[in-house]
Amino acid sequence: ETVLFVFSLVALGYLAGLTGYLKPESGEGVADFAVGVAMPLLLFSAMVNADFHGVAPWALWGVYFSAAALTWAAGHLIAARVFGRDSRAAVVGGVSSAFSNLVLLGAPFVLGVYGNQGFEVLSLLVSVHLPMMMAASIVLFEIFGPRGDGHVRLSRVAAGVVRKVFCNPLIVGILAGLAWRMTGQPLPGLPGRLVDALAGTAAPVALFAMGLSLCRFGISGNVRPALALSALKLFLMPALVLALALLLGLPPFTAKIAVVAAALPSGINSY
């Protein structure tokens, strides 16, 4: 039922754009609200109220990002060797095959199936996912960039990662929530109600915005490479996460969230 509910909201957004009831371009504004306001407040609230007892973040990160690295390498090689793309396009192929849509699709899905406990585990991935993936992308573009000299300029990489991290509202929401948590104080009445009200809109608004965005972008262009990279994202990466989780003895509930996160389709950040 949750899966049907999630994709029904996406479908409603798609139909709203397809029929002209809403302009497909309006999806950008709706998505900006979801990612810039509602989701950061949802993550803030999760961090303030989270109970991470029993969750092993280092094991979770190790399993998830090891699988992401292997899938990224496969996507890079397929883009370059099978489809004959240049090195920079191959970097895009790699990140497309390994960058999960943890926020717009992952948060509503995990909340609906696993509740707040599952979302707390997912938030551990969200907190490091964007910085890790963006850092890897920047490093690889430095290596395969226009100069093509294979040298990584650490100052440029560091500046790019810091800018991406501290200008990202999702990371700001997580850090602000952790900072408030350290005070040991509950949120006051009115601010708490405001946070809860806006955070409560995050999941449905994000899914509806995704549907509008799908209508706006459509399916065209490099369909065969996209299908190949999607197969890596939807099948290879979750299979690798499952294998590594079993191999390393990740706690069952944490392993479930990791596999679900790995099985999500690519986020638009790749684009």
Phi, psi and omega in degrees: 000320179295317178301315179296320179297315181299309184284340173292320177295321175297316181296322178297318176297318179297315181294324178299323177281321183295321182276352181085003178299320171235145177291134178306328180296336181293342177301329179295318178293319179295318179294323177300319178295317182297312184279328185270337184235298190292310182295317176302322179289326176296317178293321176302312180296320179297319181292322181295322188255003188290150170236101185271016180299130178090352179266131181256094187296323182292320177294319178299311180296319180298314179296311187293312186281338170294315177296320179297320180295318179294318180292320178302314180299320179295316179296320178299313182293320180295316179298320184279312188273319184277317185256002172066030179278160179284177188296322181291320176295327178294326175298317177297320177299319179296311182292328178295329182276352186230355185264104182280146175278076186286338188263293186297322181256319185294316183298310178298321182294312182293321177299318183290324185269317189248355177074194184296327179297319177293322180294327177297320177293316179300322182296333175295324176287316181302323186295333181242351187297306183297312178301318181296312184290322178292321178298315178298319179297315182296317179299314182292324176291330174295320181289315185257015185290188184303327180286329175059027183267357176077005181264138178261123179269101188300323182296319179291320178298312182298316180296319180295317181293314180300318179297316180297319185289306190276354172260000181269122184296332179294315179293321177300318179298317180295313182295321179295320178296318178295322179296317179293322180301323181294337178288337181076008183257142174287160176292137176300165188306299184293311176302322179297318179294320179296315179299313182297320182295313181287321179296328180294341179272351190301309187296305182295322180293319180298317181292318178298318178297323178298318178299317177298320180294321178299321178294324181291315185275323178068191178236111181197172175084237187275070187290316183297311175300322180297319178296318180296315180292324177296322178298319176298315184294316188274339184240308184293311185297312177296327177296319178295318178298316179299314180298315181292323178297319178291320182295319184265000176069039177297139179307140188306315182293317177298320179297321178301313181295321180296317180293316178300316180298319180291333183275358179288151177291172183294143173280161183288347177305326179299319180295000000 
